[in-house]
Amino acid sequence: AEFADEQAKAARSAGLSVEVYGELSYALGLAGVSQETLAMAAKTVAVTLGAAVTAGGDAAKAYKVLGIDAKEAAKQGKDFGDLLPDILDGLAKIEDPLKRSAAGQKVLGEGAVLMATAIEAGGDALRAAANEARRYRLVLSGEAAKAAEELNDKTRTLTQRIGATTRAFGLGLIPAMTRTVDWLALAEDMS
């Protein structure tokens, strides 16, 4: 339950569904990309895509270089899970490493440097690995993650309540124990 709870919270923090987060976490993990980098890249793409759609300019050009129409992607409701394979494909097509790095930085931020192996592999490798994760049932369902979060929350609450009861009981015994220690000390002094 702890793992599912952590996955649900990490997915929510990255702005992704548990299913998409699980697929990408598995797929990118095969390329040595950490879950922290996944979350950072997802947040950055949300910002850069938003900027490309609302302000256009450099952000829109950065997506265009990768063959992605930011406004069309937003209109279609594409999220990070939908866009990342296309971003990787676009970056993989840029042969000049410096231009690839610059384009990656504009769209993925720092995540581009940390995702170099995934970029080299391209979007098809990411899609295949995500499908593999689903096929082998390595991806949690949103329902299972929600149930795990609820169980962990209730378990934590119960643990806290038991701890509070134990502390209250122990604190209640202190005066009696103090009197007993005083009585034993007195008894020893009298002998």
MIDOSE-1310 file (N, C-alpha, C; in nm, 2 decimals, decimal comma, always signed):
residues 191
aefa	+0,08/-0,12/+0,00/+0,00/+0,00/+0,00/+0,09/+0,13/+0,00; +0,20/+0,12/+0,07/+0,29/+0,23/+0,07/+0,34/+0,28/-0,07; +0,38/+0,18/-0,15/+0,42/+0,21/-0,28/+0,31/+0,28/-0,36; +0,19/+0,22/-0,36/+0,08/+0,28/-0,44/+0,05/+0,42/-0,39
deqa	+0,06/+0,44/-0,26/+0,03/+0,57/-0,20/+0,14/+0,67/-0,25; +0,26/+0,63/-0,25/+0,37/+0,72/-0,30/+0,35/+0,75/-0,44; +0,32/+0,65/-0,52/+0,30/+0,67/-0,67/+0,18/+0,77/-0,69; +0,07/+0,76/-0,61/-0,04/+0,85/-0,63/+0,00/+0,99/-0,60
kaar	+0,07/+1,01/-0,49/+0,11/+1,14/-0,45/+0,22/+1,20/-0,55; +0,31/+1,12/-0,60/+0,41/+1,17/-0,70/+0,34/+1,20/-0,83; +0,24/+1,12/-0,87/+0,16/+1,15/-0,99/+0,09/+1,29/-0,98; +0,02/+1,30/-0,87/-0,05/+1,43/-0,84/+0,04/+1,55/-0,84
sagl	+0,16/+1,53/-0,78/+0,26/+1,64/-0,77/+0,31/+1,68/-0,91; +0,32/+1,58/-1,00/+0,36/+1,60/-1,14/+0,25/+1,65/-1,23; +0,13/+1,64/-1,18/+0,01/+1,68/-1,26/-0,03/+1,58/-1,36; +0,00/+1,45/-1,33/-0,04/+1,34/-1,42/-0,13/+1,24/-1,35
svev	-0,20/+1,16/-1,43/-0,28/+1,06/-1,37/-0,19/+0,95/-1,32; -0,23/+0,87/-1,23/-0,15/+0,76/-1,18/-0,11/+0,66/-1,29; -0,20/+0,64/-1,38/-0,17/+0,55/-1,49/-0,06/+0,60/-1,58; -0,07/+0,73/-1,62/+0,03/+0,79/-1,71/+0,16/+0,80/-1,64
ygel	+0,16/+0,84/-1,51/+0,28/+0,85/-1,43/+0,35/+0,71/-1,42; +0,27/+0,61/-1,40/+0,33/+0,47/-1,39/+0,39/+0,43/-1,52; +0,33/+0,45/-1,63/+0,38/+0,41/-1,76/+0,51/+0,49/-1,79; +0,51/+0,62/-1,77/+0,63/+0,70/-1,80/+0,74/+0,67/-1,70
syal	+0,70/+0,65/-1,58/+0,81/+0,62/-1,48/+0,88/+0,49/-1,51; +0,80/+0,39/-1,56/+0,86/+0,26/-1,60/+0,95/+0,28/-1,72; +0,89/+0,34/-1,82/+0,95/+0,36/-1,95/+1,08/+0,44/-1,94; +1,07/+0,56/-1,87/+1,19/+0,64/-1,86/+1,29/+0,58/-1,76
glag	+1,24/+0,50/-1,67/+1,33/+0,43/-1,58/+1,43/+0,34/-1,65; +1,38/+0,28/-1,76/+1,46/+0,19/-1,84/+1,57/+0,27/-1,91; +1,55/+0,40/-1,92/+1,66/+0,48/-1,98/+1,74/+0,56/-1,88; +1,72/+0,52/-1,75/+1,79/+0,58/-1,64/+1,74/+0,71/-1,60
vsqe	+1,62/+0,74/-1,63/+1,56/+0,87/-1,59/+1,49/+0,85/-1,46; +1,52/+0,94/-1,36/+1,46/+0,92/-1,23/+1,31/+0,98/-1,23; +1,24/+0,94/-1,13/+1,10/+0,99/-1,11/+1,10/+1,14/-1,08; +1,21/+1,19/-1,02/+1,21/+1,33/-0,99/+1,23/+1,41/-1,12
tlam	+1,31/+1,35/-1,21/+1,33/+1,42/-1,34/+1,20/+1,41/-1,42; +1,13/+1,30/-1,42/+1,00/+1,29/-1,48/+0,90/+1,40/-1,43; +0,89/+1,41/-1,30/+0,80/+1,51/-1,24/+0,85/+1,65/-1,29; +0,98/+1,68/-1,28/+1,03/+1,81/-1,32/+1,00/+1,84/-1,47
aakt	+1,02/+1,74/-1,55/+0,99/+1,76/-1,70/+0,84/+1,78/-1,72; +0,76/+1,71/-1,65/+0,61/+1,72/-1,67/+0,57/+1,86/-1,63; +0,62/+1,91/-1,52/+0,58/+2,05/-1,48/+0,63/+2,15/-1,58; +0,75/+2,13/-1,63/+0,81/+2,23/-1,72/+0,73/+2,23/-1,85
vavt	+0,70/+2,11/-1,90/+0,62/+2,11/-2,03/+0,48/+2,18/-2,01; +0,42/+2,16/-1,89/+0,29/+2,23/-1,87/+0,31/+2,38/-1,88; +0,42/+2,43/-1,82/+0,45/+2,57/-1,83/+0,48/+2,62/-1,97; +0,57/+2,54/-2,04/+0,62/+2,59/-2,17/+0,50/+2,57/-2,27
lgaa	+0,42/+2,47/-2,26/+0,31/+2,45/-2,35/+0,21/+2,56/-2,33; +0,18/+2,59/-2,20/+0,09/+2,71/-2,17/+0,14/+2,84/-2,23; +0,27/+2,86/-2,22/+0,33/+2,98/-2,27/+0,32/+2,98/-2,43; +0,34/+2,87/-2,49/+0,33/+2,86/-2,63/+0,19/+2,88/-2,68
vtag	+0,09/+2,84/-2,61/-0,04/+2,85/-2,65/-0,09/+3,00/-2,62; -0,06/+3,05/-2,51/-0,11/+3,19/-2,47/-0,03/+3,30/-2,53; +0,10/+3,29/-2,53/+0,19/+3,40/-2,57/+0,25/+3,38/-2,71; +0,26/+3,25/-2,75/+0,32/+3,22/-2,87/+0,47/+3,24/-2,86
gdaa	+0,53/+3,32/-2,95/+0,67/+3,36/-2,94/+0,77/+3,24/-2,94; +0,87/+3,26/-2,85/+0,98/+3,16/-2,85/+0,93/+3,02/-2,80; +0,84/+3,02/-2,71/+0,79/+2,89/-2,67/+0,72/+2,81/-2,78; +0,63/+2,89/-2,86/+0,57/+2,82/-2,97/+0,67/+2,78/-3,08
kayk	+0,77/+2,86/-3,10/+0,88/+2,82/-3,19/+0,95/+2,70/-3,15; +0,97/+2,69/-3,02/+1,05/+2,57/-2,97/+0,97/+2,44/-3,00; +0,84/+2,45/-2,98/+0,76/+2,33/-3,01/+0,75/+2,30/-3,16; +0,74/+2,41/-3,24/+0,74/+2,40/-3,38/+0,86/+2,33/-3,44
vlgi	+0,98/+2,37/-3,38/+1,11/+2,30/-3,42/+1,10/+2,15/-3,40; +1,02/+2,11/-3,30/+1,01/+1,96/-3,28/+0,89/+1,90/-3,36; +0,83/+1,98/-3,44/+0,72/+1,93/-3,52/+0,59/+1,92/-3,45; +0,57/+2,00/-3,34/+0,45/+2,00/-3,26/+0,39/+2,14/-3,27
dake	+0,26/+2,14/-3,30/+0,18/+2,26/-3,30/+0,12/+2,27/-3,16; +0,17/+2,36/-3,08/+0,13/+2,37/-2,94/-0,02/+2,40/-2,93; -0,07/+2,49/-3,01/-0,22/+2,53/-3,00/-0,30/+2,41/-3,03; -0,26/+2,33/-3,14/-0,34/+2,21/-3,18/-0,33/+2,11/-3,07
aakq	-0,21/+2,09/-3,01/-0,20/+1,99/-2,90/-0,29/+2,03/-2,78; -0,29/+2,15/-2,75/-0,38/+2,20/-2,64/-0,52/+2,18/-2,67; -0,56/+2,21/-2,80/-0,70/+2,20/-2,84/-0,74/+2,05/-2,83; -0,65/+1,96/-2,86/-0,68/+1,82/-2,86/-0,67/+1,76/-2,71
gkdf	-0,64/+1,84/-2,62/-0,63/+1,80/-2,48/-0,51/+1,71/-2,45; -0,41/+1,72/-2,53/-0,29/+1,64/-2,50/-0,22/+1,68/-2,37; -0,19/+1,57/-2,30/-0,11/+1,60/-2,17/+0,03/+1,56/-2,19; +0,11/+1,56/-2,09/+0,25/+1,53/-2,09/+0,27/+1,39/-2,15
gdll	+0,19/+1,30/-2,10/+0,20/+1,16/-2,15/+0,19/+1,15/-2,30; +0,10/+1,23/-2,35/+0,07/+1,23/-2,50/+0,19/+1,30/-2,57; +0,23/+1,40/-2,51/+0,33/+1,49/-2,58/+0,48/+1,44/-2,58; +0,51/+1,37/-2,46/+0,65/+1,33/-2,45/+0,71/+1,25/-2,56
pdil	+0,64/+1,15/-2,61/+0,69/+1,07/-2,72/+0,72/+1,16/-2,84; +0,63/+1,25/-2,87/+0,64/+1,34/-2,98/+0,76/+1,44/-2,96; +0,78/+1,48/-2,84/+0,89/+1,57/-2,80/+1,02/+1,49/-2,83; +1,03/+1,37/-2,78/+1,15/+1,29/-2,79/+1,18/+1,26/-2,94
dgla	+1,07/+1,23/-3,02/+1,09/+1,21/-3,16/+1,15/+1,34/-3,23; +1,09/+1,45/-3,19/+1,14/+1,58/-3,25/+1,28/+1,61/-3,21; +1,32/+1,58/-3,09/+1,45/+1,61/-3,04/+1,55/+1,51/-3,11; +1,51/+1,38/-3,12/+1,60/+1,28/-3,18/+1,63/+1,31/-3,33
kied	+1,54/+1,39/-3,39/+1,56/+1,42/-3,54/+1,66/+1,53/-3,55; +1,69/+1,61/-3,45/+1,79/+1,72/-3,45/+1,93/+1,65/-3,44; +2,00/+1,66/-3,55/+2,13/+1,59/-3,55/+2,24/+1,66/-3,47; +2,24/+1,79/-3,48/+2,34/+1,87/-3,41/+2,32/+1,86/-3,26
plkr	+2,41/+1,81/-3,18/+2,39/+1,79/-3,03/+2,36/+1,92/-2,96; +2,43/+2,03/-3,00/+2,41/+2,16/-2,94/+2,27/+2,21/-2,97; +2,22/+2,20/-3,09/+2,09/+2,25/-3,12/+1,98/+2,16/-3,05; +2,01/+2,03/-3,05/+1,92/+1,94/-2,98/+1,91/+1,97/-2,83
saag	+2,02/+2,00/-2,77/+2,02/+2,04/-2,63/+1,95/+2,17/-2,61; +1,97/+2,27/-2,69/+1,90/+2,40/-2,68/+1,75/+2,38/-2,70; +1,71/+2,30/-2,80/+1,57/+2,28/-2,82/+1,50/+2,21/-2,70; +1,58/+2,11/-2,65/+1,53/+2,03/-2,53/+1,51/+2,12/-2,41
qkvl	+1,61/+2,21/-2,39/+1,60/+2,30/-2,27/+1,48/+2,39/-2,28; +1,45/+2,44/-2,40/+1,33/+2,53/-2,42/+1,20/+2,46/-2,39; +1,19/+2,33/-2,41/+1,06/+2,26/-2,39/+1,06/+2,18/-2,26; +1,17/+2,11/-2,23/+1,18/+2,03/-2,11/+1,25/+2,09/-1,99
gega	+1,32/+2,20/-2,01/+1,40/+2,26/-1,91/+1,52/+2,17/-1,87; +1,55/+2,17/-1,75/+1,67/+2,09/-1,70/+1,65/+1,94/-1,73; +1,53/+1,90/-1,74/+1,50/+1,76/-1,77/+1,56/+1,71/-1,90; +1,58/+1,80/-1,99/+1,63/+1,76/-2,12/+1,77/+1,70/-2,11
vlma	+1,86/+1,76/-2,02/+1,99/+1,71/-2,00/+1,99/+1,57/-1,94; +1,90/+1,56/-1,84/+1,89/+1,43/-1,76/+1,81/+1,32/-1,84; +1,75/+1,36/-1,95/+1,68/+1,26/-2,03/+1,75/+1,23/-2,16; +1,88/+1,25/-2,16/+1,96/+1,23/-2,29/+1,94/+1,09/-2,35
taie	+1,94/+0,99/-2,26/+1,93/+0,85/-2,31/+1,79/+0,83/-2,37; +1,69/+0,88/-2,31/+1,55/+0,87/-2,36/+1,54/+0,94/-2,49; +1,60/+1,06/-2,50/+1,59/+1,14/-2,62/+1,66/+1,06/-2,74; +1,77/+1,00/-2,71/+1,84/+0,92/-2,81/+1,76/+0,80/-2,86
aggd	+1,69/+0,74/-2,76/+1,60/+0,63/-2,80/+1,48/+0,67/-2,88; +1,43/+0,79/-2,85/+1,31/+0,84/-2,93/+1,18/+0,80/-2,87; +1,08/+0,85/-2,93/+0,94/+0,83/-2,88/+0,89/+0,69/-2,90; +0,93/+0,62/-3,01/+0,89/+0,49/-3,03/+0,93/+0,39/-2,92
alra	+1,05/+0,41/-2,87/+1,10/+0,33/-2,75/+1,02/+0,36/-2,63; +0,99/+0,49/-2,61/+0,90/+0,53/-2,49/+0,76/+0,46/-2,51; +0,70/+0,47/-2,62/+0,57/+0,41/-2,65/+0,57/+0,26/-2,62; +0,68/+0,20/-2,67/+0,69/+0,05/-2,66/+0,70/+0,01/-2,51
aane	+0,79/+0,09/-2,44/+0,81/+0,06/-2,30/+0,68/+0,09/-2,22; +0,61/+0,19/-2,25/+0,48/+0,22/-2,18/+0,38/+0,11/-2,21; +0,37/+0,06/-2,33/+0,28/-0,05/-2,36/+0,32/-0,17/-2,28; +0,45/-0,20/-2,27/+0,51/-0,31/-2,20/+0,46/-0,30/-2,05
arry	+0,47/-0,18/-1,99/+0,43/-0,16/-1,86/+0,28/-0,20/-1,84; +0,20/-0,16/-1,93/+0,06/-0,19/-1,92/+0,04/-0,34/-1,94; +0,10/-0,40/-2,04/+0,09/-0,54/-2,07/+0,13/-0,63/-1,95; +0,23/-0,59/-1,88/+0,28/-0,67/-1,77/+0,22/-0,63/-1,64
rlvl	+0,12/-0,54/-1,65/+0,04/-0,49/-1,53/+0,14/-0,43/-1,43; +0,23/-0,35/-1,48/+0,32/-0,28/-1,39/+0,27/-0,14/-1,35; +0,15/-0,10/-1,41/+0,09/+0,03/-1,39/-0,03/+0,02/-1,29; -0,03/+0,10/-1,19/-0,14/+0,10/-1,10/-0,26/+0,17/-1,16
sgea	-0,37/+0,12/-1,12/-0,50/+0,20/-1,16/-0,52/+0,31/-1,07; -0,59/+0,41/-1,11/-0,62/+0,52/-1,02/-0,70/+0,47/-0,90; -0,79/+0,38/-0,92/-0,87/+0,32/-0,82/-0,79/+0,25/-0,71; -0,69/+0,17/-0,75/-0,60/+0,10/-0,66/-0,52/+0,21/-0,58
akaa	-0,47/+0,31/-0,65/-0,39/+0,41/-0,58/-0,47/+0,49/-0,48; -0,60/+0,52/-0,51/-0,68/+0,59/-0,42/-0,71/+0,50/-0,30; -0,74/+0,37/-0,32/-0,76/+0,28/-0,21/-0,64/+0,27/-0,12; -0,52/+0,27/-0,18/-0,40/+0,26/-0,10/-0,38/+0,39/-0,02
eeln	-0,40/+0,50/-0,08/-0,39/+0,63/-0,01/-0,49/+0,63/+0,11; -0,61/+0,59/+0,09/-0,71/+0,59/+0,20/-0,66/+0,49/+0,31; -0,61/+0,37/+0,27/-0,57/+0,28/+0,37/-0,45/+0,34/+0,45; -0,35/+0,39/+0,38/-0,24/+0,45/+0,45/-0,28/+0,57/+0,54
dktr	-0,37/+0,65/+0,50/-0,41/+0,76/+0,58/-0,48/+0,71/+0,71; -0,56/+0,61/+0,69/-0,63/+0,55/+0,81/-0,53/+0,48/+0,90; -0,43/+0,41/+0,84/-0,33/+0,35/+0,92/-0,25/+0,45/+1,00; -0,21/+0,56/+0,93/-0,13/+0,66/+1,00/-0,22/+0,73/+1,12
tltq	-0,34/+0,75/+1,09/-0,43/+0,81/+1,19/-0,44/+0,71/+1,31; -0,46/+0,58/+1,29/-0,47/+0,49/+1,39/-0,34/+0,48/+1,47; -0,23/+0,48/+1,40/-0,10/+0,47/+1,47/-0,08/+0,60/+1,56; -0,12/+0,71/+1,51/-0,11/+0,84/+1,59/-0,20/+0,83/+1,71
riga	-0,32/+0,77/+1,70/-0,41/+0,76/+1,81/-0,36/+0,66/+1,91; -0,30/+0,55/+1,87/-0,25/+0,45/+1,96/-0,13/+0,52/+2,04; -0,04/+0,59/+1,96/+0,07/+0,66/+2,03/+0,02/+0,76/+2,13; -0,08/+0,83/+2,10/-0,13/+0,93/+2,19/-0,19/+0,86/+2,32
ttra	-0,26/+0,75/+2,30/-0,32/+0,68/+2,41/-0,20/+0,62/+2,50; -0,10/+0,57/+2,43/+0,01/+0,51/+2,51/+0,08/+0,62/+2,59; +0,10/+0,74/+2,52/+0,17/+0,85/+2,59/+0,08/+0,90/+2,71; -0,05/+0,91/+2,69/-0,14/+0,95/+2,80/-0,14/+0,86/+2,91
fglg	-0,14/+0,73/+2,88/-0,13/+0,62/+2,98/+0,00/+0,63/+3,06; +0,11/+0,64/+2,99/+0,24/+0,65/+3,05/+0,25/+0,78/+3,14; +0,20/+0,89/+3,09/+0,21/+1,01/+3,17/+0,12/+1,00/+3,29; +0,01/+0,93/+3,28/-0,08/+0,91/+3,40/-0,01/+0,83/+3,50
lipa	+0,08/+0,74/+3,47/+0,15/+0,66/+3,56/+0,26/+0,73/+3,63; +0,31/+0,84/+3,58/+0,43/+0,90/+3,64/+0,41/+0,94/+3,78; +0,30/+1,00/+3,83/+0,29/+1,03/+3,97/+0,29/+0,90/+4,06; +0,22/+0,80/+4,02/+0,23/+0,67/+4,10/+0,37/+0,61/+4,10
mtrt	+0,43/+0,62/+3,99/+0,57/+0,56/+3,98/+0,66/+0,65/+4,06; +0,65/+0,78/+4,06/+0,73/+0,86/+4,14/+0,71/+0,83/+4,29; +0,58/+0,81/+4,33/+0,56/+0,78/+4,47/+0,62/+0,65/+4,51; +0,61/+0,55/+4,42/+0,67/+0,42/+4,44/+0,82/+0,43/+4,46
vdwl	+0,89/+0,50/+4,37/+1,03/+0,52/+4,38/+1,07/+0,59/+4,51; +0,99/+0,69/+4,55/+1,01/+0,76/+4,67/+1,00/+0,66/+4,79; +0,89/+0,58/+4,79/+0,87/+0,48/+4,89/+0,98/+0,38/+4,90; +1,03/+0,33/+4,79/+1,14/+0,24/+4,79/+1,27/+0,30/+4,84
alae	+1,29/+0,43/+4,81/+1,41/+0,50/+4,86/+1,40/+0,51/+5,01; +1,28/+0,55/+5,06/+1,25/+0,56/+5,20/+1,27/+0,43/+5,27; +1,22/+0,33/+5,21/+1,23/+0,19/+5,27/+1,37/+0,15/+5,28; +1,45/+0,18/+5,18/+1,59/+0,15/+5,19/+1,67/+0,23/+5,29
dms	+1,63/+0,36/+5,30/+1,70/+0,44/+5,41/+1,66/+0,39/+5,55; +1,55/+0,33/+5,57/+1,50/+0,28/+5,70/+1,57/+0,15/+5,73; +1,62/+0,08/+5,64/+1,68/-0,05/+5,67/+1,83/-0,04/+5,71
